[in-house]
Amino acid sequence: MNSAFAKVSNLKVKRTSKIAITLASSTFFLFALGQAPIFKNIMAGAFSCSG
């Protein structure tokens, strides 16, 4: 019983850390995109074309 509980809690921690890492990396990626003028132009062009 104890080992099963440990497994579940370990999975929860792994999942939470995975979500945290994903959020952090995506935030950093978006920040990097915002800093690069080339990407800004590409994004602006893409949105103006689709709009």
NUSETI-457659 format. One record per atom (N, C-alpha, C): residue number from 1; x, y, z. Coordinates in nm, 2 decimals. Example, Ala and Ser with C-alpha at 12.3 -4.5 7.8 and 13.67 -1.06 7.14 Angstrom:
2
    n       x       y       z
    1    1.32   -0.57    0.78
    1    1.23   -0.45    0.78
    1    1.32   -0.33    0.78
    2    1.28   -0.22    0.71
    2    1.37   -0.11    0.71
    2    1.29    0.00    0.79
END
This chain:
51
    n       x       y       z
    1    0.08   -0.12    0.00
    1    0.00    0.00    0.00
    1    0.09    0.13    0.00
    2    0.19    0.12    0.08
    2    0.28    0.24    0.09
    2    0.35    0.27   -0.04
    3    0.40    0.16   -0.10
    3    0.47    0.18   -0.23
    3    0.38    0.23   -0.34
    4    0.25    0.19   -0.34
    4    0.16    0.23   -0.44
    4    0.14    0.38   -0.42
    5    0.12    0.43   -0.29
    5    0.10    0.57   -0.27
    5    0.23    0.65   -0.31
    6    0.35    0.59   -0.29
    6    0.47    0.66   -0.33
    6    0.47    0.67   -0.48
    7    0.43    0.57   -0.55
    7    0.43    0.57   -0.70
    7    0.34    0.68   -0.74
    8    0.22    0.69   -0.69
    8    0.12    0.79   -0.73
    8    0.17    0.93   -0.70
    9    0.23    0.95   -0.58
    9    0.28    1.09   -0.55
    9    0.40    1.12   -0.64
   10    0.48    1.02   -0.67
   10    0.59    1.05   -0.76
   10    0.55    1.08   -0.90
   11    0.44    1.02   -0.95
   11    0.39    1.05   -1.08
   11    0.33    1.19   -1.08
   12    0.26    1.23   -0.97
   12    0.21    1.36   -0.96
   12    0.32    1.47   -0.97
   13    0.43    1.44   -0.89
   13    0.54    1.54   -0.89
   13    0.60    1.55   -1.03
   14    0.62    1.43   -1.10
   14    0.67    1.43   -1.23
   14    0.58    1.51   -1.33
   15    0.45    1.49   -1.32
   15    0.36    1.56   -1.41
   15    0.36    1.71   -1.38
   16    0.37    1.75   -1.25
   16    0.37    1.89   -1.22
   16    0.50    1.95   -1.27
   17    0.61    1.89   -1.25
   17    0.74    1.94   -1.30
   17    0.74    1.95   -1.45
   18    0.68    1.85   -1.52
   18    0.67    1.85   -1.66
   18    0.59    1.98   -1.71
   19    0.48    2.00   -1.64
   19    0.39    2.12   -1.68
   19    0.47    2.25   -1.65
   20    0.54    2.25   -1.54
   20    0.62    2.37   -1.50
   20    0.73    2.40   -1.61
   21    0.80    2.29   -1.64
   21    0.91    2.30   -1.74
   21    0.85    2.35   -1.88
   22    0.73    2.29   -1.92
   22    0.67    2.33   -2.04
   22    0.63    2.47   -2.04
   23    0.57    2.52   -1.93
   23    0.53    2.66   -1.92
   23    0.65    2.75   -1.93
   24    0.76    2.71   -1.86
   24    0.87    2.80   -1.85
   24    0.94    2.81   -1.99
   25    0.95    2.69   -2.06
   25    1.02    2.69   -2.19
   25    0.93    2.77   -2.29
   26    0.80    2.75   -2.29
   26    0.72    2.82   -2.38
   26    0.72    2.97   -2.36
   27    0.72    3.01   -2.23
   27    0.73    3.15   -2.20
   27    0.86    3.21   -2.25
   28    0.97    3.14   -2.23
   28    1.10    3.18   -2.27
   28    1.10    3.19   -2.42
   29    1.04    3.09   -2.49
   29    1.04    3.09   -2.64
   29    0.96    3.21   -2.69
   30    0.84    3.24   -2.63
   30    0.77    3.36   -2.67
   30    0.84    3.49   -2.64
   31    0.91    3.49   -2.53
   31    0.99    3.61   -2.50
   31    1.10    3.63   -2.60
   32    1.17    3.52   -2.64
   32    1.27    3.53   -2.74
   32    1.22    3.57   -2.87
   33    1.10    3.52   -2.91
   33    1.03    3.56   -3.03
   33    1.01    3.71   -3.03
   34    0.96    3.76   -2.92
   34    0.93    3.90   -2.91
   34    1.06    3.99   -2.92
   35    1.17    3.93   -2.88
   35    1.30    4.01   -2.88
   35    1.36    4.01   -3.02
   36    1.33    3.91   -3.10
   36    1.39    3.91   -3.24
   36    1.30    3.98   -3.34
   37    1.36    4.09   -3.40
   37    1.28    4.17   -3.50
   37    1.24    4.09   -3.62
   38    1.32    3.99   -3.66
   38    1.29    3.91   -3.78
   38    1.16    3.83   -3.75
   39    1.16    3.77   -3.64
   39    1.04    3.69   -3.60
   39    0.92    3.78   -3.59
   40    0.94    3.90   -3.54
   40    0.83    4.00   -3.53
   40    0.77    4.03   -3.66
   41    0.86    4.05   -3.76
   41    0.81    4.08   -3.90
   41    0.73    3.96   -3.95
   42    0.79    3.84   -3.93
   42    0.73    3.72   -3.98
   42    0.59    3.70   -3.92
   43    0.58    3.72   -3.79
   43    0.45    3.70   -3.72
   43    0.35    3.80   -3.77
   44    0.40    3.93   -3.78
   44    0.31    4.04   -3.82
   44    0.26    4.00   -3.96
   45    0.35    3.96   -4.05
   45    0.31    3.92   -4.19
   45    0.21    3.81   -4.19
   46    0.23    3.71   -4.10
   46    0.14    3.59   -4.10
   46    0.00    3.63   -4.05
   47    0.00    3.72   -3.95
   47   -0.13    3.76   -3.89
   47   -0.20    3.85   -3.99
   48   -0.13    3.94   -4.06
   48   -0.19    4.03   -4.15
   48   -0.25    3.95   -4.27
   49   -0.18    3.85   -4.31
   49   -0.23    3.77   -4.43
   49   -0.35    3.69   -4.39
   50   -0.35    3.63   -4.27
   50   -0.46    3.54   -4.23
   50   -0.58    3.63   -4.19
   51   -0.55    3.75   -4.15
   51   -0.66    3.84   -4.11
   51   -0.73    3.90   -4.23
END
